[in-house]
Amino acid sequence: MRSESNNTMRLTKNSKLVMIGDSITDAGRAQPDGEGLGDALGHGYVALVDALLGATYPYHPIRIINKGTGGNTVRDLKRRWQADVIDLKPDFVSIMIGINDVWRQFDSPKQVDSHVYIEEYEATLNDLIARTKSAGATVILMTPFYIESNRDDAMRAQMDRYGEVVKRLALTHDSILVDTQAGFDSILSHIYSATLCWDRVHPSKTGHMAIARAFLNALDFEW
């Protein structure tokens, strides 16, 4: 095991990390299981990140708080940002949002009031990042993704455009970037998308591990 003095990971010791987003982040957090108890970290990539950090850096504790909520768009994050992020006084905040902002344009084309178009998406996300930085937290931006290898697919192409917004904002704000889509693309070059996810959005355990791996790689995690 590496010594504490050799640690170069970008998460600082004893820091608090709030991870916020939609159902992919939520992953059943605080929902009753068979014993009537919930798991506040859920059963997805957030829990995997927590487990890998604990197993690999036991001398470098990080407190993780899952604030994912299923169905959320960036509009929803804006409504709850003060209570679910700022008031928690985090040291780091990871944001993965955009899937529903895009998806509603495709699965609910007539419900235009639920569509978050790219201009609103960028402006709102930019504001949330600025507020978080002003509160003293380091921001980690995760691109939204679509588990589809065909980049000409209409929803994949639109998701990539929203991902480019995230990349641009990461540069503007000097934030840590997690290219989640690239993490899936490396897998999709070998296997069919349905083996990771039936709806191309909600990943299997392997898919959640792909997200966790991309997240930790961006933070200079030493496997």
Summary of the structure (lengths in Angstrom):
residues: 223
radius of gyration: 16.9
end to end distance: 10.7
largest distance: 56.9
contacts: 726
relative contact order: 0.15
helix: 48%
strand: 12%
